[in-house]
């Protein structure tokens, strides 16, 4: 088969895209292994004198309290994702199985909210969180991440619409309540969609810096994203420390994504086909 110029162009663009994606992590790796003096005296693109210099990583673990940050992040993710999945599946169950007057309005509201910038609602949100005495607690982040969004709703709806209604009718004839039908039939059959939602939500919470920074300023409530602020000030930034910290924070989420990316794609594609 003859290799046409258009194919050369496609491969060139793909290689360019790969280079653009790989370049930032490459720079991080180079500078994470440099000492402060070495970083100031060499270019950021130069190789470090040694890739066995782990002093930056040990300093980061101590100064940024990364152990506590990982624990706080894990608690927020565990509680928020469980609540998020429960609320999301219930909302999708109602929208997918029942007809009521405001059904289209509810779906429209979820779509409309997705177009509203989060920053524009923070005055009202902060007032509510503060009045509930959740400010400067882990519950502030947990509560704000509990809510389901339009992406989750559509993923779940695609699966629910493929579940035969005859299963609901058979369960009702056996005396099952609506909640029992949801718990015993709907929720278990939504497992593929739930796996997709859990991974997407976990990555979003793990990477979020805005909510922890605004609602949890206490040092003991630091999470992995806000722990980076220990190496930056108004006057200067310790870039070698920052690079090491970013690498330590990136590793868990990259590993999670690499192992479970097939579930994300499978869940979304399967839902789209159904």
N, C-alpha and C positions, 0 to 999 in steps of 0.2 A: 504493500500500500504506500502510495507516494505521500511524503510529508509536506503538506501545503504551508504557505506563509502564515495563514490564519492560525494554524496549529502552533507554529513557532511563537506567535504573538500571545496565544492563550497560555502557553507554558511560561513565557517570560513574565506575564502578569501574575501567574500563580507563584512563581519564584520570588517576585517582588513582594507579594503579599506575605509570604512566609518570612522573608527577611524583615519586613516591618514588624511582624508579630514577635519574632525571636529577638530582635535588637534590644528592647528594653530589659528583658531578663538577662541577656548576655552582659550588658553594662552593670547590672546589679551584682552578678556573680563576680565580675572582675574587681569591683570596688569593695565588696563585702570582706575580702581577704586582705585588704590593705590596711596598714596602720595609719594613724592620723598624719604622721609626718610624710609617709609614702604617698598618701592621697594628695597632700598639698604640693608635693614636688613632682608628681607625674601626671600625665594625661589620664582622663577617665577611661580612655580606650586602650591604655597599656595594660599588659598582663601584670599581675602582682608578682612580687619576688618569690612568694611561696603560697601554694594553695593549702598548706598545712597550718596556716596562721588562724587559729580559732578564737583568738582573744576577743574579737569583736562580738562573736556569738555568745560567749560566756558573760561578757559585760552587758549585753542586751538583755539576757535572761534575768540578770540581777537588777539592773536599773529600771527596766520597764515592767518588772514584776509579771513576766509573761505567764508564769505558772498560774497566778491568780486570774490573769486576763483570760487564759484558756478556760479555766473553770467557770468564770462568769459567763463567757460566751456559750459554753456548753449548756449551762442551766437555762439561759434565755432561749437557745435553739430548741432544747428538749420540750420545755413547757409551751413555748409559742407555737411550735410546729404541731404538737398534739392537739392543741386547741384550734389551730387554724384548719387542720384536716377535719376535725369534728364539725366545725361551723361550715366549712366549705361543702362537705358531703351532704349535710342537712339542707343547706340552701339549694344545692343542685337537685336534691331529691324532691323538694317542694316544687321547684320550677319545672322539673322534668316530668313529674307525675301528676300534678294537679293543675286544674284550670281555675283561675279566679280573675276578678275584674282588673286588678292592678298588676297582673303578671307582667305585661309588656312594660309598664312603668317601672317596675323593680329592675328588670333587665336593662332598661334604658338608663336608669340611675347608676347602675354599676359601670356601664359604658361611659357615661358622662363624667363620673368621678375620676376615671382613668386619665382624662384630659386636663384635670385641674392640677397645676403644679403644687407639690407638697409644701413648699415654702410659703405659699399664700395662705395656708390654713393654720399656720403654727401659732398664731396669737390665740385663737380660740382653743386649739388643742392643748397648748401649754396651760391655759386657764383651767380647763377641765382636769388635766392631770394633777395640777397643783391643788385644786379644790378637793380632789379625792385623796390627797396626802400621799401620792405616789411619786412625787418629785424626789429625785436623788435616791431611788430604790430600783432594784432590778425589775420590779413590776411595771415600771413606766415603759421600758422597752418591750416587755412581754405583752402588755395590753395593746400597745400600738402595732405590734406585729401579728396580733391574733386575727385581725380582720381578713377575710378572703377578698380576692380581687377578680376582675373580669376574666383574666387568663385561666385561673383555676376553675371558675364557673363553666367556661366553655369546654375545658378539658373534661370535666366531670359530666357535663350534659351530653357530650358525644357518646360517652360510654353508657349512661343511663338510658338513652334513647334506644340503645341496642339490646337492652335487657327486656325480655318479653313480659308484657303486662300480665300474661297468664300466670306467672309465678306469684304475683301479688294477689290475684284473684283466688288461686289455690290456697295461699296462706290465710286469706280472709275467711275462706270456707272452713278452715281448721280452727278458726277463732283467734287468729293472730291480730294484734293491734297494729296500727300504723308504725309505731316506734319499733315493734318487734320485726316487722317486715323490713324496715330500714336497717336494723341491727343484724338480722340473720340472713337477709338476701341481698339488699342493695349494697351495703358497705363492703361485704366480702368480695362481691363481684367487681368492685371499683378498685381492687388492689393494684392493677397495672397503672391506672391513672394516679392513684395515691402515691405510688413510688416516684412517679414523675414530679408531682407537686412537692413532695418532701424534699427532693434533691434541689429543685429550683428555689424553694423557700429557704432551705438551709444556706445555700450560697448567698442569697440576698441578705439574710440576717448577718452572716459572717462578714460580709463586705461592707455593711452599713456603718458609717461613721457619724452621720448627722444626728440620729436619734440618741445614741449613747453620749455624744458630746454635749448635746443641749439639755438632756434630761437626767444625766448621771455624771455630774462633774466630780464627785468624790473619787479620790485616788483608789480606795478599796473597791470601787465599782468599775474600774477600768476594764475594757474589753480589748480584743486583739487589734481592732482598728484604731481606737483612741490611744493605745499604748505607744504608737508611733510619735505622738506629740511630745514624748519625753526627750526626744533628740532634736527638737526644733524650737526655736525661740524667735522673737521679733528681730534680733540682731544677727543671728547665725544659725546654721544647721550642720549637725555632724553627719555629713553624707555617708561616710564609711559605716557609721553605726546604723544610720537609717537604712542603708542597703542590706546590712546583715539582718536587721529586724524585719524588713519586708520579705526577705527570703524565708525566714523562720515562719512568718505568718502565711506565706503563699503555699508552703509545702503541704499542709493538711488538706486545704481546699482543692489543690491541683490533683493530689492523690485520690480524693473523693470523686472528683469529676472524671478522672481517667478510668476508674473502676466502674462507675455507674452511668457514664454518658450514654451507653446503649439503651438504658431504661428511659432516659429523657427522650431520646429520639424515637424509640419504639412506642412510648406512651403517646407522644404528640402525633406521630404518623398514624398509629392505629386508630386514635380518636378521629383524626381527619378522614381516614378511609371509611370508618363506620358512619 
